Amino acid sequence: MPGERLTVRSPSEIGRFSGAAPPTRVELTIQKEGEKKEEGGCYRWFRKMCPCCCKRQNSSSYDVTDKVPKPKVENGESKEIEGKLSVCSVDLLSSKEGQNRKEHHTDQYHGDGLIIRRGQRFNVELELNRAYNADTDKLHLDLKTGPLPMVSKSTHVIIPLVQQPKDGHWEAKIIEQNGNKIKLSVNSPPKAVIGLYGLSVVTNPLKGEGSTTYNSAKNITLLFNPWCEDDPVFLDDEEQRKEYVLNDTGRLYYGTEKQIGARTWNFGQFHEGMLDACLFILEKSDMPPSGRGDPVNVVRVISAMINAQDDFGVLVGNWSGDYTDGVSPSAWSSSVEILRKYHSTNGTPVSYGQCWVFSGITTTVLRCLGIPARSVTNFQSAHDTDVSLTTDVYFDEDLDPIDYLNSDSVWNFHVWNDCWMARPDLPPGHGGWQAVDATPQETSQGTFCCGPASVNAIRCGHVYLKHDAPFVFAEVNSDKIYWQRNRDGTFSQFHMEKKAVGHQISTKAVGSDERADITHLYKHPEGSEEERIAVETASRYGSKPEVYAVPMAEDVSVEVLMEGEGPRMGADAQLNIVVTNMSSEPRQTTLHSQAAVMYYTGVLKGALKKEQIAVELLPNEVKTIKWLLPYQQYQDQLVDQAALMLTLSGRVTETKQVLANQTTFRLRMPDLNITPLGEAVVGKEMGAKITFTNPLPRTLKNVVFRVEGLGLQKGHEVVVGDVSGLSTVTLTEHFIPSQPGLRKLVASLDCKQLTQVHGVADIVVVEN
């Protein structure tokens, strides 16, 4: 395995194990021709130790003590079996269809290696050069992981044979013996170090010297176990385990809170080479193998290793819009190609990714290692840069934005991950879902990583709990504070938006492709007493705890609404500005509006349109103003995600109340339509028609389709070339399904003018 640094070839001599019960002494007798065949002494001993497993046939009652022969004595000493015991072969019983892989829920992993989960018994078979005799022989297993295995670090494991194994310990027991073959049942602790182990079997006589060591040609991979109650990642819901551990496809959400887009993502954690790649990432991180038993440590390291910042991790982030020397982030539809490329190049970072790609890969790696995980999208996601736990917007004396001070931003959407685990390192009640973010935004303890942060701690405002809870809290529940510069250079707070960030927090629903809203897990209902308490609790630990000291009275509000699913790419964009007078007196104001192209991270590229709108309101009047952005004004200016921001500001003449609102929206892209053709049968060729219509009245340059389907066909590119304005392209794919069941054919379109164009088709493949 590339990147493997196991030391498994050095023999070791181990003496008697404390705590292991001494074997019962049984002497083997030789059956003479014509005599009734007696069972072997070793088998009789085993039946005595465990009569429930070895009931004697054709007998209603049986007393093993009556059948154990007395030792033969010659010259006052019992006669021992001649010949030193040694191992001829080891069978790890590792086939995908076998008991080990089935019971450990690892039968979907590619290959026939022994892949098991900790805290659960597994079986191995040993073939010896002669029958094993507990009176005269001693045998134990050696497992080693990492570059310098040590017993004290739990990276060198000595597994003794015992009569009654105890759960939670490395121990083995003979459960079958047939001539020279014995089958062992092996226990592992629920907090054992996960990773790749080399196996050796050591035999030596109870009397005398000289051990022999047999090194297995195959390794053992040990994973986290969400099915084991004592494993910190235990998840007590079978449907959720199927979704968050075993499902190899999912949905990622993007866009804006009012125009949520969804795309299918192939996590592919069981695909060929993925387990090797995930173990390679752990190896590449230089994380001590002894720390790989704690899921908190593993998740934190993974969040750092998925990005290439400061540790040559998997993926290079790029938000520039120029991807000529790599792959556009929106063109990826799968983690498989990225992880395979990273592994095959011995750790060369892959170009390029943005937040949803980082999240998709994180889901793949965590599920592959056995940690329940899901991708989560937060709409209107704040990026707090000064640990104030607020999103601050600064204006000068004339209410023009001060760009160099406005380092905080609100992303249209941001995608991170939830992973499931107990948190014994935190106060009770903070286990369960933990937020972890692999997108490089801010450093944590000097490294670009984030989490795991307890989602419940975030909901309650307990930002003093590790790891990185303040940053995640600000993303989902910070207030947006508007500051105006005074003549003396100081700043005064003139407006606060309490519902500006953390909307429509989304993940794929369990067991379906529907969107599940999990906002309630991250925050109390907006405006509720509990939500305000959480915000004010959190603010005490921020750099600006005084922001909530001065209450603000308001009687005029402004908001922006859109009709239906919002404006589409290629057409004029229309929004509605709604101004409400909540007082019994007339009010008038002048709204300053500015439309700007925006990266989805909240960084503005430049203004497209500015205007002033005079508004006069009668008492208790609600006025709707139509706002229009013509196609000609944005057609050559858009960047990734086709996102824009409308900023409104103004001052109420009568009360000097300042109005402020920032609204982000995107221009909706067309979908790729995929239609299956023919019967979907394993081994039989079928087809799929992919159709795309250019929504723009201009030519798309250098269009490329990327098509992939796990169990259908390998990912590949189809170069389409130029597509003229408003024209339709039809592509027919031919492939031979290789796996039965519900499969998904995923396609995406990559070109400079359009992003996030994709489609998916469900294909049910039957056996031939």
Phi, psi and omega in degrees: 000128179300140180082355183286134180227048181281148172242100187233005188259351184273124180287156177224150179253121183243134180276202182293140182268127175291140179093346179273131182292138179295140183291147174290135182276121179226132180259139180279133176251150181259127182280130177272155181301132179092343178279156175293135186286125176263149177291151178300147181299323181295320178294320179297322177298317181297320180293327178293320181289327184219071184298336181290333181274337186227077177280138181287135180283150174058036177210132181277336178217153185204131175244110186296332183294335180288336188256354180278117183288151176286148180298142173281135184246130175231122180055037175082000181233143177289147183273124182265158179290137182276152175094130180286138179285136175215162181264131178268323181200159178234128175248114182280359179051054193254008182295152182298331182271356185279172184298317182303306185293322180295311184291333181267005179057041179239015184285350177275342180296143179291144175094170184248024175286163178278107179245117186228166179247143185291158179077013184221142183288148173219163185245148170222153178244137178243134170255124184253168179283347176199176181294141177284136179232114183296339179289327190240349186242152173227142185212140172212163179257146175242127173241134181225137177222151179087171184286337181221077184298134179221136178299320182293339180259005181063021176258350168240112187249126176255119186249106181278160170275129178228165179277324181229093180297147177253135177299144179091005180231154169282105179210157180227154180219140175284123179249344176212144172219125181223097182063238181274001183253139174229144175250132181250142168256124188245132175263146171231150179290150180287355177238026180295156175296129179270159178137198184265126181243141167267142184246133172231150174242125183248128177238145174199151181287152177294327177246139179094185186237171173101089177270158174237146182234131175246124180262121179292139178287338181254148178263170178242132175253124181251130184240167170297158187228093178292350178270352183261121185299333184267356175278134180303340180266012181303131179237115190270056177200112186296321179295322177291324176296320177299322182283310192268354176238315190262342181284125183261006172228162181198191181232136175245139185249146185207181176105225176232169185298333181261354179221070185282122175260155180224141175223148178279139179233132175271106176287317172061034185294342180260359185293159181306127176087351185288319178296318177300318181295320181292320176293326177296322178298317177298318179296318182295332184288345186063020173292130180303132180305330181295340180271359186276008174271344183259115182296333177298314178297315184296315181297319181296319178293319179299318180299330177280324187279342180288331174261154187276354181300132171054004177211017179052050179283195194291315196229137177269126176280142180210118179241019185277337187092350179254110182237029188297332181261018178202205179251135177300136180306323183286350181277339180289143172230008188204149173278340191298309183297322182293311181293323179296318180294318179297317181291316185291338178262016177059037173097027174275121183303144183264143180248133001226168178219157167230187198304319184290331178288316175303317181293317180300318179292320179299318177301316180301310185294316182294316178295322180298320181279353176101010179263121178302132185209155176210155174272137185231135178246128175252121178269145189056061186265119184280148174239099182273123185256351185234019177055031178276345186063020172229159174256113190256134177237125186251136178235155175275190183298333181263014179065030170265139181300141175262097191300319187289344177266342185273068179277333173292150180211164175236114180283144173309314177207156174217136184249125174228206184225150163253139170229154189253128176191159169286155178233075179296344179278354180244165176301155180305145179096359183250013172279186182097222183290136179234134179275133177220138188227120181264353178288127183286106177243296178233156178279152175231116184054038175086001183232146177283089176206167181205125177097182002283132178248131182298124179295324178293324176296321178296317181299324184268357181080018181275068188281358178279356180268141179286160356250130171065028178299323179300319182294315181291322177302314180298326180297323189252341188213021176281149173275149178265117185252130178256129183240140176242136180284132177274170181296333180272006177093349176282171181238142177239139178283124182241352180200148178222130173254118183268352182234035188275333187230162174076061181243151171049045180297122197232148171210165178292138179290154177291124173080005178208172178266013178285158176274133176252128178271118182244024179305322183297339177284331184266337183203152172291163180307136182305132176085351180287161180299322180296321181292320179293322177297317179298317180297314182289328174297314180295321185297334179298337182260005180266180183276354179226064184292347184274357185300333185264012183283331186250115176288153182235131178265138181220139174230004174232134179234156177223135177216163182241129180238157176231155182268137177059224180272004176092177184294150180254151176301134177096354180238167175296141180264124181238133176230164178245125175263120183249119180247128185239129174260112183265007180257170178267011178243153177292152179223149174220148181205165172241119179270129173263120182246144177216126175255133183221146172289140185223137166291150185296346177282352180103358178277129182272137178274316181172158183284142176255325186207133175232142175199165176244137184235115177279131183231125174242129186239132171282166177305129177060026182271145172245122184241133178251128182243126178283131178239133187231135172239107183295150179304321183298336183277341181244352191301327182255009189247348189290153173239190182312141177076355180049048184260147178223160176232133173254119180252129178239137174213154180183173180228130177285124187300315187287323188247352185064014174294136180264132177258139179209139179203137173234125181235130176254146176209163179233158175269120187293135180267157174286164178260157166274127178264125182244124180239115177296145179236125177086180181281142178262097184230137178303128177084000181245132182294139174220181182221173175210135179259126180248123185238137179219136177243124179291119182278351186264148176277037182211163185281134172272131184261139171054054180283134178230131172263141172240126187233137179204148174206114179298125183082000178245303178198158180286154178295138178205166180255146173235114181279117181265325181092214183276142178236117184292163185301134175062012181269166183244136178247134176237127180238130177250122180259140175240134183203167180240110179301141181245348182227140179280170177103186179284117179242160180235125174264121186244137177224147175221156179248137181235119171201166186292324188278335182230139175230165180057040172257119186201171179200165180212147175228133174277129180231119179267113183262131179253158177293151178282000000 
